[in-house]
Amino acid sequence: MKRLIALSIASGLVAACSPSGTPSEPVDETGSESTDASAAQFTTYDAEAFHATTSVGLAGGGSSFAFSPDGTRLLVSSDETGVFNAYSIDIATGEKIALTTSETDATYAITWMPDSDRILVNADEGGNELDHIYVRDESGELFDITPGDNLKAQFMGWSDDGSEMWVATNERDPAAFDIYAYDTVSFEPVMTFENTQGLQIGDMSSDGRYVAMVQNVSSADANIFLVDLQSPGTEPHLITEHEGNIAYGVYGFTPDNSALVYATNEYGEFNQAWTYTMETGEHAPLIEADWDVMYVSHSRSGRYRVVGVNEDGRTAVSITDTTTGEPLALPELPAGAINSVRFSRDESEIAFILNSSTSPSNIHWVDLETQEHRQLTDTLNPAIDESHLVAATVERFESFDGLEIPGIMYRPLQASADNPVPALVWVHGGPGGQSRIGYSATIQHLVNHGYAVYAVNNRGSSGYGKTFFHMDDRQHGEGDLSDVVAAGDWLRSLDWVNEDQVGVIGGSYGGYITAAALTFHPEAFEVGINIFGVTNWVRTLESIPPWWGAFRDALYDEMGDPATDAERHRAISPLFHAENIIRPMLVVQGANDPRVLQVESDELVEAIRANGVPVEYVLFPDEGHGFARKENRITASNAYVTFLEEHLRGNAPAE
């Protein structure tokens, strides 16, 4: 619930290869000869080199198909041209063929058709988040099957026999998503479920009988409802009756549709996976862990169960053969974390993504019988030596009130007590997001140029238990901001950090915290980089997109209702106190952002300039709330380093 304003700034989707970008000569960041061995052999690379990693992602998931009907190809999304498009990858040869060729709007692969080479993709317009679903036929032509203005569509899944698919759209009511059935010949929609209560749709059973929905009562409390579509006129049935604040969420139906797998934090600090049996109404535990269970999915027959657990900012994935209860045997793989596991239709093969903090995501394939393994993409730009990249570590510090705060540290290879480096506190989106270990071209570019990055998971972040998660409810810009300031103080205490060169950077909610830090703690940081950040909570909360209807009450519960809490919203909004800003700021904004309107950044920049304080403004006319285009990620990364060189490190460009 607290991730409504989350934004992925660090990387696009996940990353792959295109050998552009040229490494510069080895650079001594201090201006004198380095005596550190690792620094002496260190090479810096430009933003073009880092972002030459082509972001890729596997289609499929749920009842979707990543493997083609003949089992020879995988369906993926890739931005190797600079804009996301759908591609097929030949499993035997690794050959990649473009299936869509958009030069403007990001187009993402959803699924193969069950019995043909047609595919489904989705795209919005310029980052406006109004996604439509398109069919690409075998001739290559695209057809919008969800036409309409101000409409948002979401693919829900295939029926068991593959004769129809389900799509949720808000065409009837902008604030509510209904479910429509589409056959695979005419693609004419037939309403299957009218969501008159405006609940959040969690999943639909593959036999078309049940719909699971979530009611977000508050940021800490939720309910799950079931609707039996075979009983016309039946109202949604509450299956999680409870007292007090307990959060529930939907993982999905089991492949045989006999049970719903759901999340609950009723029995401790973390989300556990439980099942609700349709026939008996019995609830039973399925997965209990010492961290949050992120997801539970199954192969199509149900033989294999895939579970992802958020272990201290890392995703730990387990694949279990439910017929034996034993882990699925896999060959030795490169170091990294597995995610996006997809099974072939006969379940004899799997495909998945593997990445680490020094290796962009790659697509892998394994034959489960022979244990043959192939890496189908090679995602790190060959111009970059991986040994020059920095492995992330989990580090903790004691905040202003004694609370232990976790985060992810990227320490430059050239950093030492003899060669202290400037540092940045990186603040995630959310407000309830989490910085996690993984590859980020943007962060590695900063670190490669000698800037330490500490991605703080301040109070209110997800992944560390419900108590920690709710510590900032209706206290935003207070304890969470103080944690960020304390993170900067902690960095200054490290002997390998230059105590006079510490800045703050963040996107979306992290952009808000960045601006708030420079506003309400004006001397806490030397500089700030505000990326798509909220600066006027009054306007932001009053202009919530209509398709957030199912979340609005919970968001207002956490942030405050603008009708009654406007005074507090003004008090924590940097725009209304911008006269306090005395340190340089870089502001980045997408012109099509439906969440943080351009006018917010326009007004903040104008106010800072009125203070006589250095402020730089980068406005992208073809982006929304985040970066969909590679060229813009490169422009932004270059802007970060140029700004930091002048205003944090102090290397002003020559006149």
N, C-alpha and C positions, 0 to 999 in steps of 0.2 A: 504494500500500500504506500510506503514511503518512497517508492522509487519512481513516482510519477514524473519527476522533473529530471530523471537520470539522463546522462548523455555520455556516449563513448567518444572521448576525445583522443585517447592515446593511440588507438589503431582503428582502422575502418571496420572490417568484419573480422578477418583473421588473415595472415599474410603469406604471399608466394613470390614468383621470380620474374625479373626482367632486368637484364644486365646494363642498365643505364646508370649514370652517375659515376664520377671519377674521384678516387681518393686523392686528397691533397698530400703534399709532402708532410712528413712527421712534424708536428708543431709542439714547441715548448710553451705551454700555457702561461708560464711565469715570466717569460722574457729573458730568462737566463738558462744556462746549460743545466739540464736535469741530471741529478746523480742517482735517481731511482731507476733500477734496471727495467721494470715494466714500462715506466713512462718513456725511457729512452728508446724503446722499441715500438712505441705506440703510434698509431696512425689515425688521423682524424678524417672523417668523410662528410661530404655535404648532404643537405637534406634530400637532394635528388637521389643520391645513392641509397639512403635509408628507405625512402618511399618508393624505390624501384621494386621493393617487395610487393608482389601482387596479392592483394587480399582475396582469399578464397573461402568458400563455405559449402558444405554438402547439403543438397536438398534432402527431402524426406523427413522422417520423424513422425511419430504417431502411426497413422495408417497410410501415410504417403510413401512413395516409392523413390528411392535414390538409385536403385538398379534398374536398368532398362528391361523391357519385357523379355528380351533374349538373353539377359544376364551378362552382356559383353561390355556395357558402358555404364558410367556413373553420371548423374546429373549434378552439376555444381554451379555456384555463382562465382564470378571472378571479375576483378577490375583491372585486368592487364592492359586494357586500352585507356585507362584513366577513369572510366565509368563502369559501374557494375553491369554485367550482362550474364545471361545463362549460357553454359557450355556443356558439352558432353566430353567425357574422358574415356578413351579406350583402355580397358583394364589390361589388355595384353601388351599394348605398345606405349601407353601413356599419351597418345595423340589427343590433342584437345581441339574441338570444333566449336566455333561460335554458333549458337542457336538464336540469339538475338543480337542486335547491333546498334543499340541506342547510343547516341553521342551526347545526350543531354541528361535524361532522367535515369537514375539507377533502376535496374530491372533485375529482380531476384528470382532464381529458380525455386519452384515449390515442389513439383512432383511430375514423374512420368504418368501418362495415362496407363491404366491397368493392362491394356491389350494392344497398344499401338505406340508409334514413335511421337505422337503428339505430347506436348507438355503443357503445364500451367506455370505462369509466372505472375509476379505482382510488381506494380510500380506506382509511384505517386507523381506529382508534377512539381519539380523544383524544390523538393523537401517540404511540401505542405502537409504531409502525413495522411493525405486522403488517398489511400491505396486502392487501386482497382485490380481485378484479377483478369488475366488474359489467357486465351488458348492460343498456342502456336501450333498450327496444323503442319502436316508433313511437307507442305510446299514452302514453309517458312513464314507464312503470313500470320499476323497477330490479330485476334478478335477480342475486343473488350466484352466480357460476358456480364459485367456489373456496371453498365453505363449510368451516367447521371451526375449532376452537379452536387457538390458538397456531400458526397457519399463516400463512405469508407467500408471496405470489404475485407473479410478474413476467411481463408480456407479452413474448414473444420475437419475434413476427412472423407474417406471413401466408404461406401457400403461394402459388406462382406463379399458380394459377388461382383463388385466393380462396375455395376450398371449405372450407379448414380453417385454424386458427390454432394456434400453439404457445404454451404457458404453462409457466413453470418454477415449481414449488412445493416446499416442504419438508415436505409432509404425511406422507411415508413416514419421513423421518429429519429431525429438526429442524436438523441440522447439514449437510444435503446437499440440493441442489436437483435434482430430476428434471424431465424434460420430458414434457409431456402434449399430445396432439393433441385439439382440439375441433372438431367440425363446427359449422356455423352454423345448424343446425336444432334438434338436441337438446341441444347443448352438453354431451354426455356425454364425460368425459375418458377417453382411452386412452393408457396410458403408452407413450411413444416411445423414451425413453432413461432407464435407471436409472443414476444417478450413484453407483455403489458406492464410488468412491474419494474422493468429496466434493470434487471439483475445482470451481473457479469456472467457471461457464458464460459463455463469451464471446459466441458467436453461433451461429445455426443457419442453414444454407443454405436459400434459398427453395424449392428442390426437395425439401427434407426429407431429403436424403441425408447431409449432414455436420454434425457438431457440433464447434465449436472450444472448447477449454477451457484454462484457465490454472492452473498449479500454482505457487503462491507459496512458493518454497523459503525465502526470507528477504526482508528488506526491500530487498535489492539484487539478488536473483537470482530468476528465474522461468523457467518452461518453458511451451511451448504444445503441447497434444496435440490430435490429430484422431481422431474416430471416424467410420467409414463405416457408417451404419445399414443399408445394403444388404448388408452382410456380417455376418449374425447371429453373435454370439459373438465378434466381433472386439474385441480390447482397444484402449484408447486408444493411439494411435501418436504417439510423440514426434517432432516436426518441428524442434525447435530444440536439437539436441544441441550442447553447448558445455562449455568448461572455465572455471572462475573465475566471478566475479559479473557476469552480464549479465541485464538486465531485459527481458522481453518482455511484450507485451500485444496484445489483439485489437481491431482497428478494425472488421472485418466482412468478409463475403464479397462478391466482385464480383457485380453483378446477374446475370451468366450462370453464376455458381457455378463458374467455371473456376479461380478463385484465391482465396486468403485474403489480405487486406491486414492486416499486423500491424506493431506498433511494436517497435523495438529500439534500445538505446543501445550496441550492440556497437562501433560505429565512431566514437565520439566522446563528448562530454559530453551531447549532446542526443538525444532520441528522433527517429529517422528512420522513414519509412514504407517497408516492404518488402512484396513479394508472394511467396507460395508457390503454385506452380502444381500443381494437383491431379494432372494426368496424368503430369507428368514429375518432380515433386518438386523443381523448380528454384526457387532463391531469387534475387530480383533487387530492386535498389533502385527505389523509386517516387518518393518525395519526400525530398529532402535540404535542410535549412534550417539557419540559424545559431542557431535556437531550437528548442524542442520542438514537434514536430507533434502537435497536440492531437487532431485527428480527421480522418478521410477518409471521405466518403460519396459516394453516386452517385444520380443520378436513376434511376427504375425501369428504363429501357431501357439505362442505362449511358452515354448520350451525354454527360451532364454530370457532372463530378467536382468536389466541394466539399472544400476543404482549409482547416482552421483551424490557424494557427500562433501560439503564445504568444510574442509579441514584447515582451519587457520589461514584462509586466503588461498588455499590450493584445492583443486577439485580432485578427489579420490574416487575413481570409477571402479566398480566391481561388476563382473558379468558372471551370472550363475546359471548353470544348467539345472533347471528346476526338476528334471527327471531323476537326477542323482544328488542334487544339493551341492555339487562340487563346482569350484570355479572353472570357467572356461579356459582351456589350455590355449596359450598363444606363444608364438616363437619369441626369441629375444628381439626386443625393439630398441630403437634409439632412446636416449634419456628424454623424458618429458611426460606431460600429462595427456591422457586419452580423453577425447570428448566426441560428441556427435556420432555415436555408434549406430551404424545402419547394417541390417541383415539383407542378404539376397533373398529372393522370393522363395527359394527352396531351403534357405537357412544353412547352406553349405559354405557360404562365404560371408565375410563382414568387411565393411569399409569404415574408416574412422579418421579423425583428425588428431594429430599429435603435435604439441608445441611445448616450448619452455620459454624462460625469460630471455634467452639468447638465440632462440630459433623460432622464426615465424611458423605459423601453422602449415603443416603438410598433410596431404591426403594419403592414407595407407590402405592397403588391401591385403587380406589374409584368406587363404583356403583353409578351412577349419579341419579338413580331413588330412591333407598332406602337410599342413603347416607352412606352405609356401607363402612368402611375404614379399610384397612389392611396395616401394614408395613411389607414388605416382606423380608427385610434384616435388620440386627442389626449390624451396621458397626464399632462401636467403640470397640476395644479390651476390653473384660470384665476385664482384669487385670488393666485397667486404669480407675481411677475415674474422670468423666468429670468435677467435681468441681475443679480439680487440673489443668485444662486447662484454657487458657486465651482468653477472648472474645476480638475481634479486635475492635478498634475505629478509626474513621476518624479524623486525626489531621492535622492542617495546620501551616506553619511557613512563615516568611518573608525571602526571599532569598537575595543574595548579592546586587541586584539592586532594592529591594523593591517589587518584584513580589511575590504574594502569591502562595505557593507550597503546594499541598495536598499530603496526604499519609496515610498509614494504620499502626496503632501502635499496637504492642503486648507488653504490660508491664508485666514483671514477677510478680507473686503474692507476692514474697518476697521482691520486690523493695520498698524502702522508703528512706526518707532523712537520716535516721539513718543507712540504709543498702543500699547504692548506688550500682548499678550493672553495669557491662560492657554492651555496646550497639553496635549494628550493623546497618548500613544503607544498606538496601536490595534494589538492583537495578534490575528492570524487564528487559526482553528482548525486542526486537523490531527491530529498535529503537523506534517505536511508539506504544509499548505495554502499558499495564496498570496493576498495582497491584490492586487486587480487594479483597473484603472480601469473605472468604471461608476457608474451612479446609485445612491445610497443615501439614502433619506429620513432614516434615523437620523443618518448622518454630516452631511448637509446641515443638519439641524435643529441639531445641535451647533455647526457652523461658523457658521450664521446667528445663533446666540446668542453669538458671539464667542469660541468655543473652537477653536483650531487643532487639526487632527487629522493625525497622521503615522502612516499604516498601514505599520508596519515589516515587511519580509520578512527576518526573522532567519535565521541559518544553520539549515539543515534545511528551509527553504522550497523548494517545487517551483518550476520555471520557470527556474532559473539554472544548470542543469547538474547531473550526478550527483554530482560531488565536493562541491559546495555542499549538495546535498540530503542527503547522508549524514554531514555534519559533526557532527550531534547524535545519531547513533545511540548508544544506551546512555549518553548524556551529557545527557539531558534535565534541565532545571533547572540546567544549568551554562553552556555556551557560548551557548546560545540565550537564556537568561535574562540573561546578561551583555550580549548584543547589545541587548536591550530596555532595560536600564539605561543602556547607552551612548547609545542613541537619546534617552533623556531628557536626558542630559548635553549632547548635541549641540543639542537644542532650546533648552536654557538659554543656549547660546552665541549664538543668533540675536538680533539686536538688536530684532526685532519681537515676541519672546516674553518674557513676564514670567518671569524666572528663578526666582521664588519660587512659581510657580503651575503646576507640571507634574504631571500624573497619568497613570495607566495604565488601560486598559480592554481587555477582550477576552472572547470567547465560546468555550466548549468548551475546547479546549487553550489558547486565548488567555485563558480565564478562569482556568485553572490557572496560567499564567505571571503573570497579574495577582496572584493570591493568593500565589504564590511570591515575587514581587518585594517585596510588603509583609511577607513572612515572613523571607526570607533576606537582603534588602537593605532593612531597615526604614526607612531614612531617604532612600532613593533617590527616592521619589515622595511628593507631599503626600497623594494619595488613590488609591484603586483601585476599579474597577467590575468585579466578577466575574460574568459572565453564563453560567450553565449550566456552570461550570468544575469540573474534576476537582480534588479536594482530598485524596483518599485513594486513591493508586494501588494499594494492596494490595487494597482492596475492588473498585475499578473493574476491575482485570485478572482478579479472581476471578469477577466477575459478568458476563462478556462474553455477550451474547445468543447463543443456540445457532446462529442463522442466520449468524453470523460464522465458522462452522466452517472455511470455505475460506481464511480470512485469519489464523486464530489463530496458526499457527506463525510466519508472517512478523511479526506484531505482537509476539509474544514475542521474536523475534530482535532487534527494534529496541528494545523497551522493557525486555526482560528477563522471564524466566519467573517468575511469582509463587511457584512451588514452590521455586525456588533463589535468587531475587533479592529476596526480601521485605525483607531488611535495607536494601538500597539504595532500594527503593520507599518504605519508611518515611522514609528520610533525605531524600527529595526531596518528600515530601507535606506541604503546609502544615498540614494538620490536626494532625499530631503535633508541630508546633513553633509552634502558634498563640500561645503566650505571648510570642513575639517581635513580634507585630503591635502597632504603636503609632500607626498612621495610619488615618483613617476608611476604611471599606469599604462599598460597596453590593453586596449579593448578590442575584442574580436566578435563579430556579429554576422548572422545570416539574414539577408533581407526578407526571406520567406518564412522565417521562424514563427510558427503558430503558438509557441509557448512563451518565449521571451520576445516581445515585439521590438522591432528595430528602434522605435521611438524611445525605448528605455535607454539604449546605449547612446543614441543621439544626444539625449538630454544630459546624461552623465558626462559625456565627453565635453559638451559645452560648458557644464558647470566646473569641471576641473580646469579647463582652459581659462575660465574667468578667475581662477585662483592664481594664475601665473605659474602653474605646475606643469612639467612636461607630461603630455599625454599623446599617445599614438592610437590611431583608429584604423582597423582593417575591416572593411565591409565587403562581404561576398554576396553579389546579386543573385547567385544561382544556388544558394544553400539555405537549408532550414535550420533545425535545431541539431546541429552536428555536421560532420563532413561526409558527403557522399562522393565527392570528386577528388581524385588523387592530386590533380594540379593545385587544388585549394589546400590540401594537407601540406604540400610542399611549400606553398606560399606562407602558410601559417607557421610552419616550423622555422623557416628562414626568418620570419618576423620575430619569433621568440628569441632566437639567438642574437640577432642584430640588436634588438632592444636590450637584452641582458648585457651584451658586450659594452654598450654605451652607458647604461644606467646602473648596472650592478657591479660588473667587473671594472668599469671605468675606462674602457678603451674606446673613447669617442672617435668617430670617423674623422679623417682629415678634412679640413675646410677646402 
